[in-house]
């Protein structure tokens, strides 16, 4: 169906923008007049807030600053989505991931990716046991609740592809036998944007399987001073206790899935994603020419799931358009592919994402 962005009224399959805005506020008002439903959702949000607060207290001890990183990891936990982190070394990626795993009593494995890393080093393999006179399966480090793939772009394409089944299907295959990964299961991959020699660019199929991509920045001088003080005082040498258990972590994921997402907000999500594929119709020509490929439907799924988690972290039992805009960079920056001309002209993908979001009217 043909549609037009950024004008009012517009035909998008659900009536005019003005009509959708009325429908959105009307639906929210209607739901608020149902006491039982409202009480149930409010109770779920309060319960989730208690569990998240317990986790955040553990993170406060281990991670200084890096509020967006902490939010990204919490969204990953609440939704079960995978995260790609891009930054220079030393910005608390491993520390934060390990602290989050400890906070829920989960297992944590770190894999240092190198060019000679083999798929069996990640997934596992079969080894002949002379004592038993038979082959036995040794599961690899991917069979953990939290798996940190450090500098994933240093591993070969074959090794990178070994993660695809685990990330998407939540299982691995060894010797013809399927082994489910533990739940919750989160893959946190990092890559260094500076050193590109000896690296292998991640294929689009694998990039698309990361729910979010976050780009980290250096801490402020005050935060860096606090890190030094904590190191000197031995804070990081103490062992933390779990704040919640794995059953409660799975409960958090169920509560997140129950956060209300109105149809108008869902439409808003899909229009933003569709706009990335039709940049020539929604963006100025001098910017649209830099877009080579738009986002896939996985972007809409990521938006919906992450927006629910974002709302829950803000203490709400429903998603609002601000949740969607807040996550636009993290959902789309690795899914919208720009041309080589954009790289030569210094055009960043975040500029394109911002322009797309501005082109789609908010409900």
N, C-alpha and C positions, 0 to 999 in steps of 0.2 A: 504494500500500500504506500503510495507516495506520501511524504511528510515534509514539513518545513520546520526548521529550528529557529528559536529566538523571536518568533512573532506571535501576536495574539489577535484573534484566536488562531489555533493551528489544528490540523487534522492529524491525529496520531493513533487513531483507533479507539480512543476512549473519550471523545468529545473535546471541547475547547479547553485551553489551559485554565481559563476562568472557571469552567465547569469542574475540571479536575481539582482545582484549589478548593472549591466549595465541597466537593465530594470528600477530599482529604480531611478538612476540618470537621465536616459532618460526621464522617466515620469515627474520628477521634472523640467527638462529643457523644455520639451514640454509644460507643464502647464505655465511656465514662459513666453512663447512666445505668449500666448493668452492674449492680453492687457485687454480685458473686464473682463475676469475671474480673472486675477491677480489683477486688480483694485478693483473688488468687494470684494475679499478675504482680500486685504490689508485694505480696508475701514472698513470691519467688525472687523479685528484685532485691528485697531486704536480705533474704537468705544468701543470695549470690554476693551481695555487698559484704556480709560478714566473712565469707570464705576468702574473697579477694583481699580484704583488709588484712587478714592473717598472712597471706602470701606477701603482700607489700611490706609488711613489717620485716620479714626476712630479707627481702630485696634491699630495704633501706640500710641494713647492716653491711651489705656486700658491695652495693653499687652506689657510687656518688654521682649525682646529676644524671645525665643521659635519660631524661624523662621520656623522650620519644622511643628510645630503645626499649625501655621497660614496658611502655604501653604496647609496643609491637609484639613483644614476647607474651604479654598477658593475653592479647587478642589471639595470638597463635594458640595458646593453651586453651582458651575458651572455645575456639572453633575447630581445633584439630588441624589447622592449616600449617603449611610449611613456609619458612621465611628465608629470604636471601638478604644477607647483610653485606654492604659494601663500605669499606673504610680502610684507612691505614692501620697498621698494627698498634696495639696498646690502648684500645678504646673500650675495654671491659666487655667485649663480646663473649669470650669464653667464661669470664667470671659471672656475668649475668645469666648465661644459659645454665651453668652449673648450679648457681644459687636457686634458679627457678625449679630445676630438677630436684634439688634437696628439699625445697619448700613443700613439694607434694609427695615426698617419699619415693620418687621415681628413680630409675637407673639412668645413668649418664655415660655416654661414650664419646670420646673425641677421636676423630680420624684426621691425621695430617696427610693431605693429598700431595702426592708427588708423581712425576711422570712414569715411574716404574710400579705404581700401585696397581694391583690386579683386581678384577671383579671379585675373585674368591677371598681377597683380603677384607672386603667389605661385607659380602653376603654370607660367606662361610664355605666349607668344602667337606668332602668325605676323606677320612684318613683311615688307612689299614691298621687295625689293632691286632698285633700278633698274639696278645694274650687271649683275645676272644676269637681269633681266627676269622674276623669279618671286618667289613668297613663300617666305621662309625661316623656320624655327622657331627661336625663342630660348627656351631652357629657363629657367624661373624658379628662384629660390633654393631651392625645395623639393627640387631635385635635388642634394642633398648628403648626406653620411653623417650629419651632425648638423645638425638644423634647430631653432633656438631661436625660438619665437614669443613675443616679449615683449609682455606685457599682451594676451593673446589675446582677452579679453573686451571690448576696445575696438574690435574689428573687427565688421563687420555679420554678421548670420546667413548671408547669401549667401557672404561671404568665408570664414567659418568652415566652411561646408559644402564649400568647395573643397578643404579638407584631408582630407575623409573618404576619398576614393578613394585618396589617397597613403598615408594612415595604415593603411587596412585592406587595400587591394589591392596596395600597394607599387608603384604605377604612376600615371601621369597620362595624360590624353587631351587632345591639342591638334590641332585641325583634322582629327579623325577618325583620328589616328595615336596609338598607345599607346607611351609612353616609360617603361620601367622606371626606378625610382629606384635609386641605387647601394646596394650591400650592404656592411656593415651599414647600416641606415637607422633613425634614432631621431629622434622628434619630442619636444622638451622645450618645453612651453608654460608660461608664467608668468601669474599674475594677482594684482593688488593687492587685498587684502581691505578696504582703507580707502576709497579713492576709487571710489565707485560711480556718480557722475554721468557720463552719456555712455557707459555700458557696456551690453553686450548679454550677458545670461546665457547660458551655454553650454547647449545642449539636451542632454537625457539621452542621446540616441543618440551624441553626440560624446563626452560624459563617459565613457561606457561603453567607448570605444575606448582610453582611457588605462589602461594596465596598473596604474599606481600613482599615487596623489596624496599628495604630502608637504607638510606645513605646517612652514615653517622658523621658527626663533626667533632672537633676537639672540645674538651671541657673548658670552662672559663678558668682564669687564674685562681679564683677562690675555690672552685671545685677541685682543681689540681692540687692546691695546697692541702685541702682536706684529705685527699687520697694519700699524700705523703704522711700526714699526721696519723692516719689509721694504720699505715704500714709500720711506722715507727712504734706505735703502741701495741702492735701485735693483734689487732682486731681480725685481720684476715687469716691468722693462724688458728683461731678457734673453730671448732666444728659446730655447724648449725644443726638444729633439730628440725624435723619436718613440721610445717605449720598445719597441713592437712594431709589426708592419706589419698591413695589412688582412687578409692571409691568416691570420695568427696570431689576429687578432680573430675571424674566422670559425671558426677551430679552437676557440677558447674557447667559442663558442656551441654547437658540436657536443659538446664535452666536458660542457657544462652539461646538454644534453638527455639525456646518458647517465647522469646521477646517478640512483641507485635510489630509486624512490618506491613504498613498500609499499602494498598494497591497503588495509590498515587505516588508513593515514594519508590515502590518497585518500578513503576513506569519511568520515573525520573532516572533511576539507575540504568535501565535498559536504553533510554534515549542517549545518555552520556556515552555509553559503550558503542551504540550504533553510530554516534557522531564521529567517533574516531575512525570509522571505516568509510565515512563519506565526508572527509575533510574538505574536499573541494566545494561542498555545498554550505558548510557552516563556518569555515574559517576564511580570513582574508587571503587572497591569492598568493601574496608574498610569504605567507606562513604555511598554507595548505600544500605548497609544492614540496615541502620538506618531509611530508608524511608518506612513507612507503607502504606500510601495512598497519591496519588498525587492530584493536583488541578482539580476542575471541570471546565466545559466550562464557568461558571460564571467568572472565573479568566480572560479568554480572553476578555469577555465583559468589565470587570472592567479595564483591561489594555487599551483597545481601548478608553473608555470614559475618563479615568483619564489622558491618554497621550495627548488627545486633549486639556484638561484643562491645563495641564502642559505647552504645547506649547503656548497656549494663554497667560498664565501668564508670559512667557518669551518674549512676543511680536511677536511671529511667527504665521503665518496662516497655518502651516503644521507641521506634527509630524515627528520627526527624531528618530532614534534608541536610542539616549541618553535619550530621554523622557521615553522610556520603561525601560531602565536599572535603571534610577533614581527612578522609582516607584516599582521596583521588590520586595523589602522587604515589603513595605506596602500592596501590592496586594497579595503576596503569603504566608507571615508568618503565617496567620491563616487558610490557605487552605492546606498546605502541612503538613501532620500529621506524626510525628516521633514515633518510637517504645519506649517502656519503657527502652530499653537498651540504647538508645540515652540519655535519661534523666540521667540514672545512670553514663554514661561515660562523661557527661557534654557537649554533642554535641548540639549546638544551631541550630534552624531552619534556621537562617540567613546564617550559614555556608553552608548548603545544597543549599539554594537559590543562593548564590554566585557561587557555583560550577556548578549549572545547567546553569546559565546565561553564564558563561565562556565556557561551552560545546557547546553552540549554536553559530554558526558563525554569526557575525553582517553583515547585507546587506550593 
